[in-house]
């Protein structure tokens, strides 16, 4: 019997099982169809072998090493802060994408154009006020959750070897979170946004040597205007989401490989 016929016989034997539900049968048929053409099962076996080899090389956590599973139950709620920050980020991203359909990142010809678009979203758009509030509060919740998450990691010693690389990555992520909040804070282009932007310009100009260059690059000059709001919009919508999403995926991937670090 050839290999192809043998595989086909095995596949049919699976499909003839009586204990399979319709969903399981559909899933198996799809898997068999793809496996016969792409050999995906072979690649899944390779990934499974690689996963176990990587985990065998990971050092045991403090709780595993000293069998302290029942000793640190009071820490567990604090270990959900990273998950909460990711959920808040997903909500902010989804609501921000919807808001982007109605927001106008421009002041050309009318200095209040961006502000008027925000007012229209809030007052004229169905569920606009709810959508904007959800975006705003999820962003603030994300900032608070990331900050508390970093504090928990520090005081439980989770930044120590072999997790120092992920600690540095977390510092980068909380910094980008603050940049996320600042760029979004300027987009409504109201009085608070204008003076927050002006403070940003003054802070950039206070940096030695590269201050003027940084102010022109980030804010489009030494005074706020059309170039400022366009730059903030590009950073907030087209740059930061992709960078932060990639870094979060890397951050979570490292946590998945190394495991959760219990208190030291």
N, C-alpha and C positions, 0 to 999 in steps of 0.2 A: 504494500500500500504506500502510495506516495505521501510526502509530507502535507501537500495541499489537501488530499483526501482525508488524511488523518485529522487535520485541523477541522475540516468541515464536519466530520463525524462527531468530534468532541463538541463542537458548537451545537449541533442538532440535539445531542444528548442533554445539554443544558436547557435548551428551549422546551424539551419534552417533559421537564419536571412538573409535577402536579402541585407543588407547594408554592409556586411563584404567583405573586399578585400581578394584575395587568400592568402596573407601573414598573415592577421589577422586570417583567417580560419585555416591555418596551425599551427599558434601559439596557438590558442584555442584548437585544437585537441591534440597538444603535452601537453598542460597544463592539459586538462581533463584526458588524459592517465596517466600522473604522479599522478594526484590528486586521481584518483580511486584506485591507488595502494599504494601511500605514504602519502596521506592526506596533501599535501603541503600547500593547502589553509588555513588549520587550523593554521599551523605554521606561515604563512605569516600574518595572523590576529593577532597572539600573538606578532610578531615582530613589527607590526604597532602600537598596543596598547602600547608596551614598549617604542617605539620611542616617541610617544606623551607625555607619562608620564615623560620621561627624559627631554624633551624640556620644559615642563611646569615648571620644577624645575630650569631651567637655568635663571640666572639674565638677565635683559634686557641690551643691549649694550647702550653706551652713546648716540648714534644717535637715537636709538629707544626711550630711556627715555625722551629725550628733543626734539624729532621731528626735527632732524637736517639733514634730508636726502639731502637737497639741499645746505647745507652749506659747505660740505667737498668734493666736487667733485674733487678738485685739488689733493686730496690724493689718488684717486682711482688707477692711474697707478702704484703707489708704492705697492699696494696690490696684484699685479700680480707676484711679485718677487718669492714668494714661489712656485707658479705654474711653473714659468720658470725654477727654480732650479730642480723641479721634472722632467720636460720634458728633461732638459739637462742630468739628471741622467739616464733616460731611454735610451737616445741616446748613452751615454757613455757605459752603460751596454751592449746594443745590439752590438755596434761596437767592444767592448772589447771581447765579446764572439766569434766574428768572427776572431779577431786577435789571439785569443788563439789557433786556429787551426794550425797556422803557426809559432808561437813563440816558441823558445826553451829555457826554463829557466834553463840553465846548462852551466858550464864552464869546465866540466870534460874533461881532455885531451887537451882542446883548450880554453884558456882564453877568446878568442873572439867569442865563439860559439853563445852566446846570442846576441851579437852585430851583427854578421853576419846574424842571422835570421831576425833581424830588418831591415837590409839593403836589404835582399832578399824580405821582405814584401814591402818595399818602392819602389824598382827598378824592381823586376821581377814579382811580383804578379799583375794580372789585377785589376785595381782600388785600388791597395794596398796603394799608396801614399794618395789617397783620403780618404780611410778608416782610415788610421792612423791619418791623419790630422783632420778628423771629430771626432775621439775619443779624440784627444788631446784638440781641441778647445772646445768641449762640456764639458770636465772636467774642463777646465779653466773658462768657462762661468758659470758652476755650482758653482765653488768656489766663484766667484764674486757675483753671485746672492744670495747665502746663506749669504755671508757677508753683503751685502746691505739689505737683508731681516731682519737680526738681528738688524741692525742699525735702520731700519724703526720701528720695534717692540719696540725698546727702546725709541725712541724719540716720538712715539705716545702713550706711556704708556700702550701698549698692554701686557706687562709682569706682570701687577698688578693682584691682586685677582679678579676673581677666576682662572686666567690663569698662575699662577706662576709655576705650575707643567710643563706646556707645554713650558714655557720659559727655564726651566732647561733642558728639553728634547731637545730643540733647541740648547742649548750650547753643549750638548753631540754630536748632529748631526754635528755641524760645526767643532768640534774637530775631529770627525771621517772623515769628508770631507778632512781636512788637512792631516790626516794620509793616506787617500786614494791617495791624490795627491803625497805625499812623496814616498809611496811604488811604485806607477806607474812611478815616476820620475827616480827611480833606475833601472827599468827593461831594458831599452835599453843598459845599461852597457857600455856607452861611457865615455869620460873624465868627462863630467858634472855629470853623474850619480855616477861615482867612487868617486869623491871628495865630492859630496853631502852625499854619504854614509859614507865617512871618517869623515865628520863634525858631522854626527849623532852619530858615535861611540864616538867621543871626548865629545859630549854633554852628552851622556849616562854615560861615565866614570866620568864626573864632578858632577854627582848626589851623595850626601853623602850616605854611608852605602850600598845602593842597586845598585850603579852605575855599578860595574863590573858584578854583576849578571844580570842586565838588558841588558848590552851590549852583553853578551854571549847568552842570551835568544833571543833577537831581531835580532842581527847581526851575531850570530854564532861564536863570538869570538871578539878579539881586532883588528884583521885585516880582510879586506874584501876578500871574496873568494866564493867558491861554496856554502857553507852554507848560506851566506848572500843572494845571489840571489834567492835561493830556498825558504828561509823564506819570502822574499819580495813578491815572486810570490804566495805563499800560502796565505799570508795575503790579497793581492790585489785581488785574484781570488776566494778563497774558504772560507774566513772568513768574510771580510768586506762587500761584497755584501749582504750576508744573514742578517747580523746584521743591516746594514744600511737600507735595505728594510723593515725589521720588525719595526724598530724605525720610519721610515717615515710613515708606515701604522698607527702606534699608534698615531703619531703626527697629521696626517691628520684626524684620527678618533676623536681625542679630539677637533680639530677645528670644525669639522662637528657637534659635539654635543653642543659645547658652542657658536658657531657662530663667525662671524668676529668681532674683537674688533676695533671699530672706535677710532679716536683720542680723548684722554681725555683732 
